[in-house]
């Protein structure tokens, strides 16, 4: 990749996305299980919250709308309360819902019952109410007409097939042909074993089981993933194939090019619901915004990792993706974080359950005292953020001739220490404004600050955090080293 992922993300703009597929109303009933029913040996869920969201193709539409796309959603619904609720949710999300109404069809509703467990919630039951059958000939004709009316204005088309009946062979054939003639990429999240119905699409995004069904190849390693991608490219006339590999990330291969494995960073997985939708959502958004297939796949991989950390289907924002790129990097991204990004970084870290420690200083010449101090600071949490005084700030505090090492060199040395997770430069003489942005759980200073008043203490303690004073390593100081070098 010639561009960094943050750069790609920042230049996506607000493309027009057309999402076509099966529409579902997702309902979540969340509460507590604290007893067994006297009527039968089953748990009793005491419901405290009910949430309704757009599911199926609607989930994809919601994802791309949250990411900033102008979104049009096409599908089929029944003439019922669930369809009315989907229209309300679409309007609230800024989505244009152009659904065909089929009398006699039951709008799909999936109700998930979740019980609180420790810091999260676990599914205990799912109830499905739906009609699983191809739409009528009349509804099919209406859907084909509406697709034809919208596809020419779209920057990308996402096909979200849940096998409920909206995407008949005729609908898919016309959609792919119309999009290809318009030069519009078509991304498909496939369903079933017969992928021939998607022939001519730009890309398919099957998971391991779906890939095995379609190609008879067990995707148990990267060699197999490459063979499966080749089979999909050849048999379906795709531009590229993307095989999702759950905990192993994904494998993407363009026709005529070598395949690329995009590993994922291991995270705590709360719920895999919606991960596939998130992959194709970000893939479509990125391609519509001018990204290459590999760039789009890399962003989709990051977003999928974020999605599984939520319970249920929760849209991921551009800010979250940008913050995760800052947290995880692209393999070897520096630990230096721009001040404008630090609040977003801290928010992402807290959402991941990390305990943030903050300290600050000039760190002009790193010595053993600094190393021991930083190691002690890091021991009080999961992540250590170091605020570093800018060159002018050091000069005001330490006098002319300081710093001996310029700002960029000091950043590089600090970032090389394993105990330091992030370095943020601040221009002020005191770190208080930076502490306000980071909102750390623990603020660490040297024990010599006990009688001086620790800057930022009130901010940290007001949030329930604490201040830790660390004993300094006697006889070790930058000023002392400078004096010795100068022969003072």
C-alpha positions in Angstrom: 0.0 0.0 0.0 1.4 3.4 -1.0 -1.0 5.3 1.4 -1.3 4.8 5.1 -4.7 3.6 6.3 -5.4 6.8 8.3 -4.9 8.7 5.1 -7.2 6.4 3.1 -9.8 6.8 5.8 -9.6 10.5 5.9 -10.2 10.8 2.2 -13.3 8.7 1.8 -15.6 11.6 1.6 -19.4 11.0 1.5 -20.1 8.6 -1.4 -23.5 7.3 -2.5 -24.1 3.7 -1.5 -27.0 1.5 -2.7 -27.7 -1.4 -0.4 -30.0 -4.2 -1.7 -31.1 -7.3 0.2 -33.3 -8.9 2.9 -34.7 -6.5 5.5 -34.9 -7.6 9.1 -36.0 -5.9 12.3 -33.6 -6.8 15.1 -35.0 -6.7 18.6 -32.9 -7.0 21.8 -34.5 -7.7 25.2 -31.9 -7.3 27.9 -32.2 -8.0 31.6 -31.2 -10.3 34.5 -31.6 -14.0 35.2 -31.8 -14.6 38.9 -34.2 -17.5 39.2 -35.6 -20.6 37.6 -39.2 -20.7 36.5 -41.6 -22.7 38.8 -43.5 -23.7 35.6 -40.6 -25.5 33.9 -36.8 -26.0 34.3 -36.0 -22.8 32.4 -34.4 -19.5 33.3 -36.6 -16.4 33.9 -35.3 -13.3 32.2 -36.4 -10.1 34.0 -36.3 -7.6 31.0 -35.1 -4.1 31.8 -34.4 -2.7 28.3 -35.8 -3.3 24.8 -33.9 -2.0 21.8 -34.9 -2.2 18.1 -32.4 -1.9 15.3 -32.4 -2.4 11.5 -31.1 -5.9 10.7 -30.1 -7.8 7.6 -29.5 -5.5 4.7 -30.7 -2.7 7.0 -27.7 -3.3 9.3 -25.4 -2.8 6.4 -27.3 0.4 5.4 -27.0 1.7 9.0 -23.3 0.9 9.1 -22.5 2.9 5.9 -24.8 5.7 6.9 -22.9 6.1 10.2 -19.6 6.0 8.3 -20.9 9.0 6.3 -22.4 7.7 3.1 -25.5 8.9 1.4 -27.4 5.6 1.7 -30.4 4.1 -0.2 -31.8 0.8 1.0 -33.9 -1.5 -1.2 -35.7 -4.7 -0.2 -39.1 -6.3 0.4 -41.3 -6.1 3.5 -44.8 -7.1 4.5 -47.7 -4.8 5.3 -47.2 -4.9 9.1 -46.0 -3.1 12.2 -42.4 -4.4 11.8 -42.2 -2.7 8.4 -43.5 0.5 9.9 -40.8 0.3 12.5 -38.1 -0.2 9.9 -39.3 2.9 8.1 -39.0 4.9 11.3 -35.5 3.6 12.1 -34.4 4.3 8.5 -35.6 7.9 8.7 -33.9 8.4 12.1 -30.7 7.1 10.6 -30.8 9.3 7.5 -31.4 6.3 5.2 -33.7 6.4 2.2 -35.7 3.2 2.5 -37.4 2.3 -0.9 -38.9 -1.1 0.1 -41.4 -3.1 -2.0 -44.5 -4.0 0.1 -45.7 -7.6 -0.6 -49.1 -8.5 0.8 -48.9 -11.8 2.6 -45.2 -11.5 3.4 -44.2 -11.3 7.1 -41.5 -8.7 7.7 -38.6 -10.6 9.3 -38.1 -10.0 13.1 -35.3 -11.5 15.1 -35.7 -11.1 18.9 -32.6 -11.8 21.0 -32.9 -12.3 24.7 -29.8 -11.3 26.6 -28.9 -11.7 30.2 -26.3 -9.5 32.0 -23.2 -11.4 33.0 -20.4 -9.5 34.8 -19.5 -6.5 32.5 -21.4 -7.6 29.4 -24.5 -9.5 28.4 -24.9 -13.0 26.9 -27.6 -14.3 24.5 -29.8 -16.9 26.1 -32.4 -17.3 23.4 -33.3 -16.0 19.9 -36.8 -16.0 18.4 -37.4 -15.6 14.6 -40.6 -14.5 13.0 -40.3 -14.4 9.2 -41.4 -15.5 5.8 -38.7 -17.4 4.0 -39.7 -17.6 0.4 -39.0 -15.8 -2.9 -40.9 -12.6 -3.4 -43.9 -12.8 -5.8 -43.5 -12.1 -9.5 -45.1 -8.7 -9.0 -42.8 -7.7 -6.1 -39.8 -9.0 -8.0 -40.6 -6.7 -11.0 -41.0 -3.7 -8.7 -37.7 -4.4 -7.0 -35.9 -4.7 -10.4 -37.4 -1.4 -11.5 -36.3 0.4 -8.3 -32.8 -1.0 -8.6 -32.5 0.2 -12.2 -33.7 3.7 -11.1 -31.0 4.0 -8.4 -27.9 2.0 -9.5 -26.7 4.6 -12.0 -26.2 7.2 -9.3 -24.4 5.0 -6.8 -20.7 4.9 -6.2 -21.0 1.3 -5.0 -23.6 -1.3 -4.6 -23.7 -3.7 -1.6 -25.7 -6.9 -1.9 -26.7 -8.3 1.6 -28.2 -11.8 1.0 -29.8 -13.4 4.1 -31.7 -16.0 2.1 -35.2 -14.6 2.9 -36.4 -14.3 -0.7 -35.8 -10.7 -1.8 -32.8 -11.5 -3.9 -34.1 -13.8 -6.6 -31.9 -14.9 -9.5 -33.6 -12.4 -11.8 -33.1 -9.5 -9.3 -29.4 -10.4 -8.9 -28.8 -10.8 -12.7 -30.3 -7.4 -13.5 -28.6 -5.7 -10.6 -25.1 -7.0 -11.4 -25.5 -6.3 -15.1 -26.8 -2.7 -14.5 -24.0 -1.9 -12.1 -21.4 -3.3 -14.4 -22.7 -1.2 -17.3 -22.6 1.9 -15.1 -19.0 1.1 -13.9 -20.2 0.7 -10.4 -18.6 -1.9 -8.1 -20.9 -4.6 -6.7 -19.9 -6.2 -3.4 -21.8 -9.4 -2.3 -22.1 -11.0 1.1 -23.2 -14.4 -0.2 -25.6 -17.0 1.2 -25.9 -20.7 0.5 -23.8 -23.0 -1.6 -24.7 -21.8 -5.1 -22.5 -18.8 -5.7 -23.1 -18.9 -9.5 -26.1 -16.6 -9.0 -23.5 -13.8 -8.1 -21.4 -14.3 -11.2 -20.0 -11.0 -12.5 -20.0 -9.2 -9.2 -16.9 -7.2 -8.3 -16.2 -9.1 -5.1 -17.7 -11.8 -2.8 -16.9 -11.9 1.0 -17.6 -15.5 2.1 -16.5 -16.8 5.5 -14.7 -20.2 5.9 -17.9 -22.4 6.0 -19.4 -20.6 3.0 -16.2 -20.8 1.1 -16.0 -24.6 1.7 -19.6 -25.1 0.5 -19.0 -23.1 -2.6 -15.6 -24.4 -3.6 -15.2 -27.8 -1.8 -12.0 -26.4 -0.3 -11.5 -26.6 3.4 -9.9 -23.2 4.3 -7.7 -24.4 7.2 -4.5 -22.5 6.2 -3.4 -19.6 3.9 -2.5 -22.0 1.1 -6.0 -23.3 1.1 -7.4 -19.7 1.3 -5.3 -18.8 -1.8 -6.7 -21.8 -3.7 -10.2 -21.0 -2.7 -9.8 -17.4 -3.8 -8.5 -18.5 -7.2 -11.5 -20.8 -7.6 -13.9 -18.0 -6.8 -12.1 -15.6 -9.2 -12.1 -18.0 -12.0 -15.6 -19.5 -11.7 -17.5 -16.3 -10.9 -15.5 -13.8 -13.0 -14.8 -11.5 -10.0 -12.4 -8.6 -9.8 -11.3 -9.8 -6.4 -12.3 -12.2 -3.7 -12.2 -11.7 0.1 -12.4 -14.7 2.3 -12.9 -13.9 6.0 -11.0 -16.1 8.4 -12.5 -15.2 11.8 -9.7 -15.0 14.3 -7.1 -15.2 11.5 -8.3 -12.0 9.8 -9.0 -12.2 6.1 -7.4 -13.2 2.8 -7.9 -10.9 -0.2 -6.8 -11.6 -3.8 -7.3 -9.6 -6.9 -7.4 -11.3 -10.3 -3.9 -11.5 -11.8 -2.2 -10.6 -8.5 -0.8 -12.4 -5.5 -3.1 -12.8 -2.5 -2.6 -10.9 0.7 -3.2 -12.1 4.2 -4.5 -9.4 6.6 -4.1 -10.8 10.1 -6.2 -9.5 13.0 -5.1 -8.4 16.4 -6.4 -10.8 19.1 -9.2 -9.1 21.1 -11.8 -10.2 23.6 -14.7 -11.3 21.6 -18.1 -10.5 23.1 -20.4 -11.2 20.2 -19.7 -12.1 16.5 -23.1 -10.9 15.5 -22.8 -8.4 12.7 -19.1 -8.9 11.9 -19.8 -10.1 8.4 -22.1 -7.1 7.8 -19.4 -4.8 9.1 -16.8 -6.2 6.7 -18.9 -5.6 3.6 -20.1 -2.2 4.8 -16.6 -0.8 5.2 -15.4 -2.6 2.1 -18.2 -0.9 0.1 -17.7 2.4 1.7 -14.0 2.4 1.1 -14.2 1.3 -2.6 -16.9 3.9 -3.2 -14.6 6.5 -1.6 -11.7 5.7 -4.0 -9.7 3.0 -2.0 -8.0 0.1 -3.7 -9.3 -3.4 -2.9 -6.4 -4.0 -0.6 -6.8 -0.7 1.2 -10.6 -1.3 1.5 -10.0 -4.8 2.9 -7.5 -3.6 5.4 -10.0 -1.0 6.8 -12.7 -3.7 6.8 -10.5 -6.0 8.8 -10.0 -3.3 11.4 -13.7 -2.5 11.6 -14.6 -6.2 12.0 -12.3 -6.4 15.0 -14.1 -3.5 16.6 -17.5 -4.9 15.9 -17.0 -8.2 17.7 -16.1 -6.3 20.9 -19.7 -5.1 21.1 -22.7 -7.1 22.2 -25.2 -7.2 19.4 -24.9 -5.3 16.1 -23.5 -1.8 16.8 -22.3 0.5 14.0 -18.6 1.5 14.1 -17.7 5.1 13.4 -14.9 6.5 11.4 -13.5 7.9 14.7 -13.4 4.5 16.2 -11.6 3.0 13.2 -9.1 5.9 13.2 -8.5 5.4 16.9 -7.9 1.7 16.5 -5.5 2.4 13.8 -3.7 4.7 16.3 -3.8 1.9 18.9 -2.8 -1.0 16.8 -1.0 0.7 14.0 -0.3 -1.0 10.7 2.4 -3.3 11.9 5.1 -0.7 12.9 3.4 2.7 13.4 5.3 4.9 15.9 4.0 5.4 19.4 3.9 9.2 18.9 0.3 10.4 19.0 -0.7 13.9 17.8 -2.4 16.0 20.5 -5.5 16.3 18.4 -5.9 12.6 18.4 -5.2 11.8 22.1 -8.8 12.2 23.4 -10.1 9.9 20.8 -7.3 7.4 21.6 -8.1 7.5 25.3 -11.8 7.0 24.6 -11.0 3.9 22.5 -8.6 2.5 25.2 -11.2 2.9 27.9 -13.9 1.3 25.8 -11.5 -1.7 25.4 -11.3 -1.9 29.2 -7.8 -0.5 29.5 -6.6 1.3 32.7 -4.7 4.4 31.5 -1.7 5.7 33.4 -0.3 9.2 32.6 3.0 10.9 33.5 4.9 13.7 32.0 8.4 15.3 31.8 11.1 16.8 29.7 13.1 13.5 29.3 16.0 15.3 27.8 18.6 12.6 28.4 17.2 9.2 29.3 19.0 7.6 32.2 18.5 4.7 34.6 16.4 6.9 36.9 13.9 7.6 34.0 13.7 3.9 33.1 12.9 2.8 36.6 10.4 5.6 37.0 8.6 4.8 33.8 8.5 1.1 34.6 7.0 1.8 38.0 4.4 4.1 36.4 3.5 1.5 33.9 2.9 -1.1 36.6 -0.1 0.9 37.9 -2.2 0.2 34.8 -2.5 -1.3 31.3 -1.3 1.6 29.2 1.3 4.3 29.8 0.8 7.6 28.1 3.8 10.0 28.5 3.3 13.7 28.1 6.5 15.2 26.7 7.4 18.9 27.0 7.9 20.6 23.6 11.3 22.2 23.0 10.2 25.7 23.8 8.5 24.5 27.0 11.8 22.8 28.1 13.7 26.0 27.3 11.4 28.0 29.5 11.6 25.5 32.4 15.3 24.6 32.2 16.9 27.7 30.7 19.0 28.5 27.5 20.9 25.5 26.2 18.2 23.1 26.9 16.9 20.7 25.7 20.1 19.0 24.6 18.1 16.6 22.5 15.5 18.1 20.2 11.8 17.1 20.4 11.8 14.4 17.7 14.9 12.7 19.2 13.3 12.6 22.6 10.1 11.2 21.1 12.1 8.4 19.4 14.0 7.4 22.5 10.9 7.3 24.7 9.0 5.3 22.1 11.8 2.8 22.0 11.1 1.8 25.6 8.9 -1.2 26.0 7.1 0.3 29.1 6.0 3.4 27.1 2.9 2.9 25.1 2.2 6.4 23.7 4.0 9.7 23.6 2.1 13.0 23.3 3.9 16.4 23.0 2.5 19.5 24.8 3.5 23.1 24.5 2.4 24.4 27.9 4.7 24.6 30.9 2.2 22.4 32.9 0.5 19.2 31.6 -3.0 20.1 33.0 -4.7 20.7 29.6 -3.3 17.4 28.4 -4.5 15.6 31.5 -8.0 16.9 30.7 -7.8 15.3 27.3 -6.5 12.0 28.4 -8.6 11.7 31.6 -6.2 9.0 33.0 -7.2 6.5 35.7 -3.8 7.0 37.4 -1.6 10.1 37.4 2.1 9.4 38.3 4.6 12.0 39.4 8.0 11.8 41.2 8.0 11.9 45.0 9.7 15.3 44.9 6.3 16.7 43.9 4.6 15.8 47.2 4.9 19.4 48.5 4.6 21.2 45.2 1.1 20.3 44.2 0.6 17.8 41.4 -0.8 19.5 38.3 -4.0 17.6 37.2 -4.7 16.0 40.5 -8.1 17.5 40.8 -9.1 16.3 37.3 -8.1 12.7 37.9 -9.5 12.4 41.4 -12.8 14.0 40.3 -13.2 11.0 37.9 -12.5 8.5 40.7 -8.8 8.1 39.7 -5.8 8.4 41.8 -2.4 10.0 42.0 0.7 7.9 42.7 4.0 9.5 43.8 7.1 7.4 42.8 10.4 7.5 44.6 13.2 8.8 42.5 16.4 6.9 41.9 18.9 8.8 44.1 21.8 10.4 42.3 20.3 10.1 38.8 19.1 13.3 37.1 19.5 14.9 33.7 20.7 18.2 35.3 23.4 16.3 37.2 24.5 14.6 34.0 24.7 17.9 32.1 26.7 19.5 34.9 29.2 16.6 34.9 29.5 16.8 31.1 30.2 20.5 31.4 32.6 19.9 34.2 30.6 22.0 36.6 
